[in-house]
Amino acid sequence: MSSTREYLDFILDQLSECEEISFRAMFGEYVIYYRSKVIGGIYDNRFLVKNTKSARVVMPEAELEIPYEGAKEMILVDEPENREIMKDLLNALYADLPPAKKKKS
């Protein structure tokens, strides 16, 4: 099952308090970027983010799910309507992730 554009728009709206949010469509799903770093994506109309230590502190009881067969487990954001948690989560993820790779010229 592919994710819908309506669900993507909902998540982007919930993340609107964070600057530099972008996305890229990929195989019927959406990869989400925060300040040029991949923080997660939308898979089967589920917002999943990378499983980092700081993200687990923000969402300690969140379930882990696999976005697609063969992938690593990711954190399921089951309350995306809570903008304050979403903002805290993105900032925690950004701090944990390595710098964005530079594109080759």
N, C-alpha and C positions, 0 to 999 in steps of 0.2 A: 504494500500500500504506500502510495506517495503522500507527502504532506501537502496541505492546501495553502494557497496564497493567503487566504483569510486568517489561518492560524499564524503564519509568518507575520502578517500585518499586526495582529494582536500582540505578539511577543515584541515586535519592534516598538509598538506604542508603549508597552510596559517598560521598555528599556530607554525610553526617550529622555529621561533625566540624565543619562550618561552620554557624554559626547563621543563622537567618532565611532558609532556603531555602524557596521556594514554587514553585508551578507553576500553569499554567492550561491546560486542554484547549482546543485550537483546531483545528477542521477535521480531527480524527482524529490530530492531533499534539499535542505539549506544549511550551509556552514555559516556560523555567526562569528564575526570578528569584533574585538574591542580594542581600539587604538592599534590596529594592524596585527593583533595577536589572535589566533584562533582560540576561542574560549569554549566552543561547543557547537551545537547545531540543533536543528529540528528534524526529527526522524519519526515517521509515522504519527505526525501531529503530537509529538512529545518534545518538550524542550529539555535537552540533556547537555550538561556541561562537564568539562574535564574534572576528574576526581583528584583534587589536590588537597594537601593538608589544610590550608587556609579555607578552602571551600567547605571542607568537612566541619570546620569550626563554626562557620556561618549556618550551615544546615546539617547539624550532627545526626539527625534522625532520618535524613533523606535516604530513599532506596537507591540502589545501584541497578542499572539496567544496561543491556547491550544494545547499541544503536542498530547494528546489523551483524550478521553472522561473521565471526572471525575478528571482531573489533574488541577493544578493551572496554571494561565496564565504565560507565559514566554516571554522574549524579542526575537523578530525575528531579527536575524542578516542578514540584506538584502544586505550588502556590504562586504562579507567576503574576497573579493580580496584586501581590504585596510588593509595591514599588521600592519600599525601603530595603527589604531583604534582597531584591534584585540588584539594587545599586551596591549594597555591601558585598554581595556575591561576586559581582563583576570586578570590583576593586580588589577583592581577595584573590581572585583568579589571576588578574593582571600581575599582581605582585609575585605570584608563584611561578609564572610561566617565563621561559627564556625569551630573550629579545626576538622580535620578528626577523625572519630571514630576509636578506636583501635580494631583490630580483636581479637575475643576471641580465646584462645588457646585450 
